[in-house]
Amino acid sequence: MTPSHSCHRNSTTIQKPRGPMVLRGRLSNLLDMPRDIIYEIFGHLDPLDLLRLTRTCKNPLRDNLMERRSISIWKAARFNVGLPPPPHDMSEPAFADLVFIGCCHSCGCMTRLNENIFWMIPTRLCAGCRLQLFKSPRILLGSTPDVTEEELKLAECIPSDSCGFYMESMFESHLDEYRGMQGDKERLEAWFDRKIALMKARRKHAKLCDEWVKDREKERIDKRKNVRQRRQKAILQKLSELGWQEEIDKLTMRSDFYSHPLVRSPRELTDRIWTKIQDPMIALMEQSQAVRMHQVHRSRYEVLRKMYPVYCDQQDSSLVLPNLSDIININSVKQLAENPSKLTSANGGSESTTNVIDTSIASSEEDNIFGFLSDALPFISQSCYNDKCADLVSIARQEIPEFEMSDLFLATTVFKCTASRCHSRLNPSSAFTHPCTSSCSFRPGPLRELKRDQEWFGSSPWNYGGHRLVFDLEASKKMGEWIEALKVDLKAKLEMGMECDGLEERVLDPASRDLTEDDLNQLCVVMECSSCSSYGRRMMMFWIHALNHIFDNHYQNGSASADDVKVYTLFDIEENAAFLAAEHGMVMKCSASTPRHPPKKKIFACSHCNHSSPAGQDPQSKLKRQCRFSKKELIEHLRTVHGKTSASLQRSDWEWTANVSSADIPNHAFAKEGYSIALIARRAEDLKEFEAELKATGAEAASFPIPSYGHKDIQSAFTQIRSRFPPNAYSLRAALYNAGNGVWKPFLEVTPEDVQIVTQSNIEGSFAFSHEVIKEFKDNSVDPVTGKRGILIFTGATASIRGNVTTSAFAAGKFALRALSQSLSKEFGKQNIHIAHAIIDGSIITPQGKERYGDKWDPSPDGKLKPESIAASYIYLAKQDRSSWTWELDLRPAHEKW
């Protein structure tokens, strides 16, 4: 008995395979259906669906769809989307491929669907193929000298793009046809009439296709807009059910809610999607409520913003103080600002505490409304510090799962800033105070209302978003290599009999723990970059700066050479300089130990005051001693309070405050000051004389005379310079273009020769000079102090910004020089190349000026510029930090008329 199909199975029934294997080959039965039914089914599809069927299904389905008798299916599919009919020389499948498959017909790369279609051709091309295949008619005709100007009328017969450019292959084919009929006038006229009629038909069809694209795009936009509106209403309904209706009523169309990516997503809201976005939406409403409360109680928060720096100045310099955006999120501060009648908090504002702060402070003077922070800041700072440490540990565990809190302050613990223009390597102490971690402009997003609120407070919460810092595993490994080199250096110094305080011996003890960042700071570890140190200069820096330098300038192909740095321990600046000079036979000079901060910023602390409290004064009283100073205040404080003169000041007399990261302390570079100078000019005698003057001062100089300021002559001069100053020993860091010929004549008296002279010195020469200089700069590493690869300074004049009655030729050249400098600054400033333009608005005190004016010459500095002052300004430009570069510098004497 044959088993029947039923819902009951027994042990003897053979189970058939289930799943996709059962469906394999089922579509083959489709061809057994009547053709009329197949056509009716396929007629409800879109052209894109038909294309996919022909390209994914094997024969005979593909053959049936591509047969000529199946054209009704393609027409029906085209009518479903309202697409105009194809051109007369294109089939329905080919036209569907042109419209719906975003593939370049030349190279095969993918493009956007509604872009890069040339309806007049018709074809689809990417941007690269368009530039390669399309040419202007002048270029196409210029490549065939035997073509006459009359043949330009061919433009009416050849399809072009919207810019009037022609496809080269199509242009040449039409040109060949035209030439073949030049002898037969009647045939040529008929050919022109046929081509012109065809062009009219193409234009009409292209217009219909463009209108269809616009209508389809408008339909797509309207559809997405409707989906977004339904999604917004659904999200608001869900939030209302959760109790956020009061906050929803206060939302405006400019609120961050309506610009949030999760709200604007063009997808219908389902229960599954809501489960995923519920928590972010609740956080968004909490944020919106907080921003609104900040605006409602702006007057109280204004008092906090005014007084918080005062409270910070009263704290001990060892505290890592939270920024204002962290403070306003503390319950005690928030309640006092927004609802003082319900204020209950503790010393640090922790939610779990029960101590009550005396709310009578709310009725005191306006400026003292948040006075409790003066006493509470130490506890708040410690609580925030612990939270930040826990956050850093969790960040490190993403790379090293076994990372513990005890490993946080090891020297091998390195974090990296993820800001696009920063990428600084940071030890944990630096990570607490790194500017990017509290920047309001870190990766600006669509939440404009939140950004404005943070900008008003001056910062964002520390590591807001949780993605501003990552653990740098590569930098951690590099630090491990350097620590091993440091131990070798310490061992060698101890064998030489150098005195130590016991830390060095403990570091070398195999049983001791790993080195911490405090150990490296106490040892004053200094490193030298072997790659950047060259003749006349040695690049030396503290360990954290060396880490950033090596990864910013020498980290290539995923690795950095272990031989890039040499490690030293700096026991004493003068003693270590003598040690290095004896080892390398060089004279070292230590740069000033001042941080890169505004001179009025209070980043210094007095070591004597911090480690001792005046007699009879309570360290925890509200009248805190002033322990934070600017540089000027620190010097005055040490002189008046502790009797320290400038000559007796020592490094132990002051220290950095805790809110200054070690990355902010400048590099202690030991270098031999001065440049090697290459002189370029046309007068060889003057050059030799100037070269001799420079050498007499001990400078290294060489002259390179040239016959003119033409491109070839300047290029030849740079070839000689590279031979005299080889790149492996010298690097070009500063270049000055001073050349310029003046022609002061009425316009009608200016000759073509005068214009040529001005053009060559101000335009041609500056272009050639800039070209050679910038090529050299691009090969340089970034200077760790100034942040630049080099500086190029152009010397301009009054005529650079305004003309006069006799400066038509001279001003034209200087205007061009100024425009060149501005263009180069915009192009190469992003590559850390500094371009500057100096306007010398006045006469310069020179021997040439005295010879020119004779008895009328007045060397008084009131109306003329000193060359030394101009040079000092140029040195100022060369030393500018890239955070505040000057493009144009206007120099004039005090009594100059302008």
CORNOR-V599767 format. One record per run of one state. SS is the DSSP state (A for helix, B for strand, O for the rest). FROM is the first residue (numbers start at 0). TO is the last residue. If there is no record, write none. Layout:
SS:FROM:TO
SS:FROM:TO
This chain:
O:0:18
A:19:22
O:23:24
A:25:31
O:32:33
A:34:41
O:42:45
A:46:55
O:56:59
A:60:65
O:66:66
A:67:79
O:80:90
A:91:99
O:100:101
B:102:102
O:103:108
B:109:109
O:110:115
B:116:117
O:118:121
B:122:123
O:124:125
A:126:132
B:133:134
O:135:135
A:136:141
O:142:147
A:148:155
O:156:164
B:165:166
A:167:179
O:180:183
A:184:240
O:241:243
A:244:248
O:249:254
A:255:258
O:259:259
A:260:263
O:264:269
A:270:295
O:296:296
A:297:312
O:313:322
A:323:326
O:327:329
A:330:337
O:338:338
A:339:341
O:342:357
A:358:362
O:363:364
A:365:367
O:368:371
A:372:396
O:397:403
A:404:406
O:407:408
B:409:409
O:410:413
B:414:416
O:417:423
B:424:425
O:426:426
A:427:432
O:433:433
A:434:437
O:438:446
A:447:456
O:457:467
B:468:470
O:471:471
A:472:494
O:495:501
A:502:507
O:508:514
B:515:515
A:516:522
O:523:523
B:524:528
O:529:532
B:533:533
O:534:535
B:536:536
O:537:538
B:539:541
A:542:552
O:553:554
B:555:555
O:556:557
B:558:558
O:559:560
A:561:563
B:564:568
O:569:571
A:572:583
O:584:588
B:589:589
O:590:602
B:603:605
A:606:609
O:610:626
B:627:628
O:629:629
A:630:641
O:642:649
A:650:652
B:653:655
O:656:660
A:661:663
O:664:668
B:669:670
O:671:675
B:676:680
O:681:682
A:683:695
O:696:699
B:700:704
O:705:709
A:710:723
O:724:732
B:733:736
O:737:745
A:746:748
O:749:750
A:751:777
O:778:788
B:789:796
A:797:799
O:800:806
A:807:830
O:831:831
B:832:839
O:840:841
B:842:843
O:844:845
A:846:855
O:856:862
B:863:864
O:865:865
A:866:877
O:878:880
A:881:883
O:884:886
B:887:890
O:891:897
